[in-house]
Amino acid sequence: MAQFYSSSPRKATQQTIIVTPHELDSLGQGVARHEGKTIFISGALPGEQVEAVIYENKRNYSKAKTKKILSPSDQRVTAACAYYEVCGGCNQQHASSALQQSNKSHALGQLFMRETGLLPRQGEVISGSAYGYRRRARLGLQYHVKQKRLQMGFRQRASNDLVEITQCPIMVNQLEQLLVPLRRCLSSLSAIKKLGHAELVLADNGPLLVLRHLAALSDDDRQILLQFAQQHHLSIYLAGDSDRLERLTGSDPYYRVDDLELGFNPRDFIQVNASVNQLMVAQALEWLDIQASDRVLDLFCGMGNFTLPIAKRARQVIGVEGVASLVRTGQKNAQINGLTNVEFMHHNLEQDVSCQPWAGQGFNKILLDPARAGAAEAIPQMVKLQPERIVYVSCNPQTLVSDTKLLLSSGYGLTQLRMLDMFPQTGHIESIALFVKKSFAHS
């Protein structure tokens, strides 16, 4: 449930109430009604009666904290993370995976109902492991002057302060095992006070570290990092400025999808949940129903996560991407995998696309995977191409619904919708939808 905040906070009353939440919002708070007002209650789950203390009152809603659980839900579980109460990374570890998924699916369906008048039938949630799934994590680094030690961890909830961590159960095990030795290694550097952040990524050919440093590293510091890399079998990249990476040691990273090898720059976007990514690509391919004669357009294509698997099956594929470096990587990936029927083009798809060379070509199927801003600029040109099928991969249900309205008004029907549980233990809702041209719906 979306929350809209007033700019004028009202004085907290510290009133104690007894309520039963009816749903869970994206922040992991129970949502209840009390005396005609919506109450958001931290620590409460749907269906359980709780005693809660209101600590903030606003015109249309109040915020409260659970004081006592009077009748616990059978969907309540013990959080797996020791830092769950303070870390800002997760907000739903106290809810079972089944409750998290059903609540997200319900929220997605209700959003469609409110905005379009349709309640689409949703297929089974596409999901993987509830923990140990995250193959990328950025860790803040901060030298604590008084304690004379380096802190490494994630941001606290509603704060810029760090939660120093030694474990993180949502990270893949190979990265989690690096947390303690990595902090120890970085603490031994002479540049300890000039470190920005450390990003850990698990590629299919091994883990890698991107270290942001705000001052030049000495030869001794570089040697320490080289020894750490050798000991833990990882690649290290140094980011002395915001635009350039220096590979200190290791090999170019890649990951596999659909039996293809996709190389990437350590700073490139890749889906953090490898298993759900595999399932998502497979679902997109199934819904596109690609034939050997098809010409497919892949918008917001990145470095080819969908483009290259499509190219294995179609006559021709064109991928369009707004980041030039990703276009170059996509071209390289096509060459590595021996795919000659695919072309990558550079264009900002949030701007007018009508004059682009691909805009007037005859594509009979389209896939798009936009950023959170959606695809409002691209859709009018897409529908002019009159594709039979459109598969839309979304990381923002609000823009998915907005773009759905455009497609519905252009003669397309929403025939399939599935939620992607890409980020278990959080409120993020990702989804995949199939739109079919009505003239092809029963052909």
C-alpha positions in Angstrom: 0.0 0.0 0.0 1.4 3.4 -1.0 1.8 6.0 1.7 1.4 9.7 1.0 3.0 11.9 3.7 1.8 15.3 4.7 4.4 18.0 5.0 3.1 19.2 8.4 3.6 16.6 11.2 1.2 16.6 14.0 2.1 16.2 17.7 2.3 12.6 18.8 -0.3 11.5 21.2 1.3 8.3 22.5 -2.2 6.8 22.5 -2.3 3.0 23.1 -4.8 1.1 20.9 -5.7 -2.5 20.2 -6.1 -3.3 16.4 -5.9 -6.1 13.9 -4.1 -5.2 10.7 -5.6 -6.4 7.4 -2.6 -6.2 5.2 1.2 -5.7 5.0 2.6 -2.6 3.2 5.8 -2.4 1.2 7.7 -1.3 4.3 6.7 -4.4 6.2 4.2 -2.5 8.4 0.8 -3.9 9.3 -2.0 -1.7 7.9 -5.2 -1.3 10.1 -8.2 1.0 10.4 -9.0 2.7 13.7 -11.7 5.3 14.2 -11.9 6.0 10.5 -8.1 6.5 10.0 -5.4 4.3 8.5 -2.8 3.1 11.0 0.6 1.8 9.9 2.0 -0.4 12.6 5.7 -1.5 12.6 6.2 -5.1 13.8 2.6 -6.2 13.2 1.3 -8.8 10.7 -2.1 -9.1 9.0 -4.6 -11.1 11.1 -2.9 -10.7 14.5 -4.4 -8.6 17.3 -1.8 -6.2 18.7 -1.5 -3.6 21.3 0.2 -0.6 19.6 1.4 2.8 20.6 0.7 5.7 18.2 3.8 7.9 18.0 2.9 10.1 15.0 -0.5 11.5 14.0 -1.2 13.1 10.6 -4.4 14.2 8.9 -5.1 11.0 7.0 -3.1 8.4 8.8 -1.1 7.6 12.0 2.1 5.6 12.6 2.4 3.2 15.5 4.8 0.7 17.0 3.7 -2.8 18.3 3.9 -2.9 22.1 2.5 -6.4 22.5 1.2 -9.1 20.2 -2.0 -10.4 21.7 -2.7 -13.1 19.2 0.3 -13.9 16.9 -0.2 -14.9 13.2 0.8 -18.4 12.1 2.6 -16.5 9.3 5.0 -14.9 11.8 8.6 -16.2 11.7 11.8 -15.5 13.4 14.1 -13.2 11.4 17.2 -15.0 10.1 19.4 -11.9 10.4 20.9 -10.6 13.7 20.8 -7.0 12.4 17.2 -7.1 11.2 15.8 -4.6 13.7 18.3 -1.9 12.8 19.5 -2.6 9.2 17.8 -0.8 6.4 18.2 -3.6 3.9 15.3 -5.9 4.7 11.9 -5.1 6.2 9.9 -8.3 5.9 11.9 -11.0 7.6 9.3 -11.4 10.3 6.8 -12.6 7.7 6.8 -16.0 6.1 7.7 -16.2 2.5 4.2 -17.4 1.6 2.7 -14.2 3.3 5.2 -12.0 1.6 4.4 -13.3 -1.8 0.7 -13.4 -1.4 0.7 -9.9 -0.1 2.7 -8.6 -2.9 0.6 -10.4 -5.5 -2.6 -9.0 -3.8 -1.1 -5.4 -3.8 -0.3 -5.8 -7.5 -3.8 -7.0 -8.4 -5.5 -4.3 -6.3 -3.4 -1.6 -8.0 -4.5 -2.8 -11.4 -8.1 -2.9 -10.2 -8.0 0.7 -8.9 -6.2 2.1 -11.9 -7.6 0.1 -14.8 -10.8 -1.5 -13.6 -9.3 -4.9 -14.4 -8.3 -7.6 -12.0 -5.9 -9.7 -14.0 -5.5 -13.3 -13.3 -2.0 -13.9 -11.9 0.0 -17.0 -12.5 2.1 -18.5 -9.8 4.8 -16.3 -8.3 8.2 -16.7 -10.0 10.6 -17.2 -7.0 13.8 -18.8 -5.8 15.5 -19.1 -2.5 14.2 -16.8 0.3 17.8 -16.3 1.5 21.2 -16.6 0.1 20.1 -15.1 -3.3 21.8 -11.7 -3.5 24.9 -11.8 -5.8 25.7 -8.1 -5.5 26.0 -5.9 -2.4 27.5 -2.5 -1.8 29.0 -2.0 1.6 29.5 1.4 3.1 33.0 2.1 4.6 33.5 4.7 7.4 36.4 5.3 9.6 35.3 5.9 13.2 37.7 8.5 14.6 36.9 8.0 18.3 37.1 4.2 18.1 40.0 4.4 15.6 38.6 1.6 13.5 36.9 1.0 10.2 33.2 0.3 10.1 31.8 -1.7 7.2 28.1 -2.4 6.6 24.8 -1.2 5.4 22.8 1.9 6.3 20.6 1.9 9.3 16.9 2.4 8.8 16.1 6.1 8.3 19.7 7.0 8.9 23.0 7.6 7.2 24.8 5.7 10.0 26.2 2.3 9.3 25.2 -1.0 10.8 28.5 -2.9 11.1 27.8 -6.4 9.9 29.7 -9.7 10.0 27.0 -11.7 8.3 24.2 -11.2 5.9 21.9 -14.1 5.2 20.4 -12.7 2.0 23.8 -12.6 0.3 25.1 -15.6 -1.5 27.3 -17.6 0.7 30.5 -17.0 -1.2 30.1 -13.2 -0.7 28.9 -13.5 2.9 32.0 -15.5 3.8 34.2 -12.6 2.6 32.7 -10.0 5.0 34.9 -10.6 8.0 38.2 -11.1 6.2 37.4 -8.2 3.9 37.0 -5.7 6.8 40.2 -7.1 8.4 42.0 -6.6 5.1 40.7 -3.0 4.5 41.5 -2.1 8.1 45.2 -2.8 7.5 45.5 -0.4 4.6 47.3 2.9 5.2 44.4 4.6 3.2 41.9 3.4 5.8 40.5 6.9 6.3 40.1 7.5 2.6 37.9 4.5 1.6 34.4 5.1 0.1 32.6 1.8 -0.3 33.3 -1.8 -1.2 31.1 -3.6 -3.7 31.0 -7.4 -3.8 29.7 -9.2 -6.9 29.6 -12.9 -7.6 30.1 -13.7 -11.2 29.8 -17.2 -12.6 33.6 -17.3 -12.9 34.2 -16.2 -9.3 33.7 -13.3 -6.9 35.0 -9.8 -7.4 35.5 -6.6 -5.3 35.2 -3.1 -6.5 36.9 -0.8 -4.0 36.1 3.0 -4.1 39.1 4.9 -2.6 39.3 8.7 -2.3 43.1 8.9 -2.2 45.8 7.2 -4.1 46.8 3.7 -2.8 50.4 3.1 -1.9 52.4 0.2 -3.3 52.1 -1.5 0.1 48.3 -1.2 0.1 48.2 -2.6 -3.4 50.3 -5.5 -2.3 48.0 -6.2 0.7 45.0 -6.3 -1.7 46.8 -8.6 -4.1 47.5 -11.0 -1.3 43.9 -10.9 -0.2 42.8 -11.6 -3.8 45.1 -14.5 -4.1 44.0 -16.0 -0.7 40.3 -15.7 -1.5 40.4 -16.3 -5.2 38.7 -13.1 -6.3 39.2 -10.3 -8.8 39.8 -6.8 -7.5 38.9 -3.5 -9.3 40.0 -0.1 -8.0 37.8 2.9 -8.4 40.0 5.9 -7.7 37.4 8.2 -9.3 33.8 7.9 -10.3 34.3 7.3 -14.0 37.2 4.8 -14.3 37.9 1.3 -13.1 41.4 -0.2 -12.8 41.7 -3.9 -12.7 44.2 -4.8 -10.0 44.0 -8.5 -10.5 41.7 -11.2 -11.9 39.7 -12.0 -15.0 36.8 -10.4 -16.8 33.5 -11.3 -15.1 30.6 -13.1 -16.8 27.4 -14.8 -15.9 25.4 -17.5 -17.8 21.8 -17.4 -18.9 20.0 -19.7 -21.3 23.4 -21.5 -21.9 25.0 -18.2 -23.1 27.9 -16.4 -21.5 27.4 -12.7 -20.9 30.4 -10.6 -20.0 29.9 -7.5 -18.0 31.7 -4.6 -16.5 31.8 -4.8 -12.7 29.7 -1.6 -12.5 27.1 -2.8 -15.1 23.6 -3.6 -14.0 22.9 -7.3 -13.7 19.9 -8.9 -12.0 21.0 -9.6 -8.4 19.0 -12.8 -8.1 20.5 -15.2 -10.5 18.0 -18.0 -10.2 15.0 -15.8 -10.6 16.7 -14.1 -13.6 16.9 -17.6 -15.3 13.3 -18.2 -14.6 12.3 -14.8 -15.8 14.1 -15.1 -19.1 12.6 -18.5 -19.6 9.1 -17.1 -19.0 9.6 -14.2 -21.4 10.8 -16.6 -24.1 7.7 -18.9 -23.6 5.3 -15.9 -23.7 6.9 -14.4 -26.8 6.4 -17.8 -28.5 9.3 -17.1 -30.8 9.3 -18.7 -34.3 12.3 -19.0 -36.7 10.7 -16.3 -38.9 10.2 -13.7 -36.2 11.8 -10.2 -36.1 11.9 -9.1 -32.4 12.6 -5.7 -30.9 14.1 -5.6 -27.4 13.9 -2.2 -25.7 15.9 -1.2 -22.7 18.0 -4.2 -23.5 21.1 -3.6 -21.4 23.9 -5.9 -22.4 21.7 -8.6 -23.8 20.1 -10.5 -20.9 17.0 -11.1 -23.0 18.3 -10.1 -26.4 20.8 -12.9 -26.9 18.5 -15.7 -25.7 15.9 -14.3 -28.2 18.5 -14.3 -30.9 19.0 -18.0 -30.5 15.4 -18.6 -31.7 14.4 -15.6 -33.9 15.3 -14.6 -37.5 16.5 -11.2 -36.3 16.7 -9.2 -33.1 17.5 -5.5 -32.5 18.3 -4.4 -29.0 18.0 -0.7 -28.1 19.7 0.7 -25.0 20.3 4.2 -23.6 23.7 3.5 -22.0 26.4 3.4 -24.7 28.8 1.2 -22.7 26.1 -1.4 -22.4 25.5 -1.3 -26.1 29.2 -2.0 -26.7 29.1 -4.9 -24.2 26.0 -6.3 -25.8 27.8 -6.3 -29.2 30.8 -8.0 -27.7 28.6 -10.6 -26.0 26.9 -11.4 -29.4 30.3 -12.0 -31.0 31.5 -14.2 -28.1 28.4 -16.4 -28.4 28.5 -16.5 -32.2 25.2 -14.8 -32.8 25.1 -12.9 -36.1 21.4 -12.1 -36.3 21.4 -9.5 -33.5 22.2 -5.8 -33.6 22.5 -3.4 -30.6 21.6 0.3 -31.0 22.1 3.3 -28.7 19.2 5.6 -27.9 17.7 7.2 -24.9 14.3 5.6 -24.8 12.9 8.3 -22.4 13.1 10.7 -25.3 11.3 10.8 -28.7 12.0 7.6 -30.6 10.0 8.3 -33.8 13.0 9.1 -35.9 15.2 6.2 -34.9 16.2 3.7 -37.6 14.4 0.8 -35.9 11.2 2.7 -35.3 9.7 2.1 -38.8 10.8 -1.5 -39.2 8.5 -4.5 -39.2 8.9 -6.3 -35.8 6.1 -8.7 -35.0 7.1 -9.2 -31.3 8.6 -6.8 -28.7 10.1 -7.2 -25.3 10.8 -4.2 -23.0 12.4 -4.1 -19.6 12.4 -0.4 -18.6 13.8 1.3 -15.5 11.5 2.6 -12.8 10.4 5.5 -15.0 8.6 3.1 -17.3 8.2 3.3 -21.1 5.7 6.1 -21.8 7.8 7.7 -24.6 8.5 4.4 -26.4 5.0 2.8 -26.2 3.3 5.1 -28.8 6.0 4.1 -31.4 5.8 0.5 -30.3 2.1 0.2 -31.0 2.6 1.7 -34.5 4.6 -1.3 -35.3 1.5 -3.5 -34.5 3.4 -6.4 -32.9 1.4 -9.5 -32.2 2.9 -9.9 -28.7 4.5 -7.6 -26.2 6.3 -8.9 -23.1 6.8 -6.2 -20.4 9.2 -6.8 -17.6 8.6 -4.3 -14.8 10.5 -3.2 -11.6 7.8 -0.6 -10.7 4.1 -1.5 -10.6 3.0 2.1 -10.7 4.6 2.7 -14.1 3.6 -0.8 -15.3 -0.1 0.2 -14.7 0.3 3.5 -16.4 1.9 1.9 -19.4 -0.8 -0.8 -19.4 -3.4 1.9 -19.9 -1.6 3.0 -23.0 -1.5 -0.5 -24.4 -5.1 -1.3 -23.5 -6.2 1.8 -25.4 -4.1 0.8 -28.4 -5.9 -2.5 -29.0 -3.9 -4.9 -26.7 -5.2 -7.2 -24.1 -3.4 -8.1 -20.9 -3.5 -11.9 -21.0 -0.8 -13.0 -18.5 0.7 -11.5 -15.4 3.1 -13.0 -12.9 4.9 -11.5 -10.0 8.7 -11.9 -9.8 10.0 -12.3 -6.2 13.3 -10.9 -7.2 14.0 -9.4 -3.7 12.6 -11.7 -0.9 12.5 -10.2 2.6 11.8 -6.7 1.1 8.7 -5.0 -0.3 10.0 -4.7 -3.8 7.4 -5.8 -6.4 8.7 -6.8 -9.8 6.5 -8.5 -12.4 6.2 -9.7 -16.0 3.2 -9.2 -18.2 2.1 -10.4 -21.6 0.0 -8.2 -23.9 -1.5 -9.7 -27.1 -2.9 -7.7 -30.0 -6.6 -8.4 -29.9 -6.8 -9.5 -33.5 -4.3 -12.2 -32.7 -5.7 -13.2 -29.3 -7.7 -16.2 -30.7 -5.7 -16.9 -33.8 
